[in-house]
C-alpha cells in the first residue's frame, strides 16, 4: 500500500490545478491548512506555502470576499508565529487585493480589522505598517480627512520612536495628501521633511523613486518643468529597476507631459523612440503623443479629438488631467487672441466659428480673459459682440506727480535732520 502524499506534494498538486480546476485546488489548500502548521521548520514552510497559495487562488479567481475571510481566519494561527513572520504573511495576503479591481472598500475594512487585531496582540510594528497601508487606501478613496487624521497620529509616534524608514513613508504620504488637496506649501514642507529623514537612513529604491516622483510633480505645479523632468527620469529608473511597470509608465507619461508643456515636440518624438518607451509602449504613451501633436499644430479640434479618443488614459490620472486642462486653456487663449486681434468689434458667433467651439463656451472664456486683463474690452451680450479697446498709454503726468512727491519727501527728511541738529 502506497504511503499517503505529503503536504508538499499536495500543495504542488494544488498549484497545478489552480488554473484547470480551482475548486479542487481550493479544497486541497483548505485541507492542508485545517491541520495547522505543526512543529518544525519544514511544516511551517508548508503551512505558509498553502496559505499564500490559497490567497493567490482567490486573487486569480477574483474572489475578494473569500480572500478577506482567509486573512481574518488565519490570524489566530499566525499568532503562534514569530512577529516578523506574521507581519510578512499578513502584508503578503493584503497585497493580493491590489490585483482585484474595485476592492478599495473591502481592503479598508479588512485592514482596519487587522489593525484592531495587531493592537490586541501588542504588535506595534505591524500596526504601524497596517496604518500606513490604510492611509494609502484612504487616498485611493479620496477620504483625505481620514488620511490626515491617521497621518498626524503616526507622525507623533514615529518621531518619538525615531523609526526613520517608516517616517519617510508616512511623510511622503502626507505630501501626497496635501498635493491632492491643492495645498502646495504644506505638500512641499512634508516632502522636505521626508527627504531630510531619508538622508539619515538607507532608503529602498522603490521608496526613493516615490520621493523623486513626488518632487517632480510639485516642481511641475510651480511650472518648473525642466527640474520636474529630471526628477521623473530618476523615478523612472527606480521603478524600472524594481519591475514596477505601471509606475514606470506613469513616470514616462509625466516626462512626456513636461516636454509638451515646454512645447518641445521634437523631444517628445525622441522620447517615444527611446529604449524605455519601447518597453512600456501602449495606449498611455500614444495618448501623450496625440496631445503633443495637437499642441504642436495649435489645433483645438485635434486636441479635443485626442481627449475623446484616449479618455481613460488621459482622464484617470489627476495630475495629467489637471495639467492638460491648463494646457487647453492656454491654447484656447492663444487661438482667441489670434482671432480677435484684427477687430475692434466682433461677433461672438464669428469667433466661435473660427475656433470651432460652442458660442457659450467662447463667451465664458472671453469673460474670464477680460477679468484677467488678458483682453481690454467688454462683452455686449445684447448685440452678441465683443468690443475691444486699444490699451491706453500710461499717463505721464501721473509719473511726474509721483516723482515730485518723492523729491518733496527727500526735502522734508533733510529739513527734519537739520532741525534736529540745531536743537542739539
Secondary structure, DSSP 8 states (H G I E B T S, - for coil): ------HHHHHHHHHHHHHH-HHHHHHHHHHHHHT---SSHHHHHHHHHHHHHHHHHHHHTT-HHHHHHHHHHHHHHHTTS-HHHHHHHHHHHHHGGGGSSS-HHHHHHHHHHHHHHHHHTT-HHHHHHHHHHHHHHHHHTT-HHHHHHHHHHHHHHHHHHT-HHHHHHHHHHHHHHHHHTT-HHHHHHHHHHHHHHHTTS---HHHHHHHHHHHHHHHHHTT-HHHHHHHHHHHHHHHHHTT-HHHHHHHHHHHHHHHHHTT-HHHHHHHHTSHHHHHT-SHHHHHHHHHHHHHHHT-HHHHHHHHHHTHHHHHS-HHHHHHHHHHHHHHHHHHHHHHHTT-SEEEHHHHHHHHT--HHHHHHHHHHHHHTTSS-EEEETTTTEEEE-------HHHHHHHHHHHHHHHHHHHHHHHHHHHH-
